Structure formats: structure tokens, C-alpha cells
Amino acid sequence: MDSQTLDLKSLIRSIPDYPKAGIIFRDITSLIAHGEGFRQSVRELAAPFQEMGISKVAGIEARGFIFGGAIADLLGVGFVPIRKQGKLPGEVVGQDYALEYGTDRIELHADAIAPGEKVLLIDDLIATGGTAVAAIELLERVGGDIVASAFVIDLPDLGGANLLRDKGVKVHCLMAFEGL
Ligand code: AMP
């Protein structure tokens, strides 16, 4: 690491027992509040994808929008929001996915991706991979070719990144934390 390179992991704030006992919440607000830290994280997230022919960046609500919008700008391509149910005004496709208790639903505009477009999926963190797998299914349903995904944080003990790799999606993460 040269003197110009920040230790991004030290800019993540860890909050124990949030939102419930036993979970350590990995908070990216402390990273994005740091101008150089935010810029470096966006550049490092986008770096492997400069020459991959990506034509859309898809971000998952809400923290995936913060990084995804900046990465789309850096790559010079469009941004597509994957939103919680009921937020998008046009015709949508939706996908349910399992939470620890119950289910949730994400939606995508049906015309957001042209058939065959190469898509890069972005979120702040991958844990079990349930959210990202649901997002990939949606993007594939509208014809996207999901070539890669990038996350600031990986929680490898929860297996989500390997789940995506098993589906043939390249996974790029800037750091990892052990445990839940
Ligand atoms: P998963 O579907 O299990 O991969 O969970 C990923 C989503 O939940 C991401 O959108 C994260 O923002 C959020 N998330 C899960 N676990 C944590 C955690 N320990 N700290 C912060 N966010 C988390």
C-alpha cells in the first residue's frame, strides 16, 4: 500500500447487535462521508470492469445506488435501479426472495435492459447472497447478460459470493469481515 492509498476497511464502522442481537452491522456511511475514501472505493470497484464491454450498471436499493451511480459515471454507461416493491412507475418485473423471517420483493422496469446487454451488478455488501441472486434472476428475465458483480464488503462465512460464482457471475469485493 503506498502513501496515497487509504485502508478502506478502517473507514467502515462496525455496530454490534444492530439491527438485532448477534449481528454486526457493517456501516458504509463512515466510508462515503470520507471524500477520498469514497472516491477510492468507487475507483477500486470499477477498476476490473473498464475493458469488459459493460453497458449497464444495476444497483440494489438503497446503498447499491450510492456506489452504482458513481461507478456507472466512471465507466461511462447507464445506471438501472433495482427497487423495493411499489416504487417504480412503469411496467415492472418482480422477484420474491427469502429473508430469515418471511419474504421481500424487488422490482425492475421491464424495459430497463436491452436483450443481451452486459450488466454489472452493484451492492454495498454480500452476505447470504439472497438479495443478489434475486436481482440476477430479475436482470436475466429481462434479457440481461450478468457478467459480473461488485460489493464493497464480503461476509464470506455466509457464502453469498461463492453462490454467485457457482452461477457463473464474477464477484469482486474490496474487503471481507469474518462472521455474521
Ligand atoms: P444478503 O441478501 O444476505 O446477501 O444480504 C445483503 C443485503 O443485506 C445487502 O443489501 C446489505 O446491505 C444488507 N446486509 C446484510 N448483512 C449486513 C451486515 N452485517 N451489515 C450491513 N448490511 C448488511
Residues whose N, C-alpha, C, O or C-beta is under 5 A from the ligand:
A	BS01	AMP	I24 F25 R26 D123 D124 L125 I126 A127 T128 G129 G130 T131 A132 G160 L180
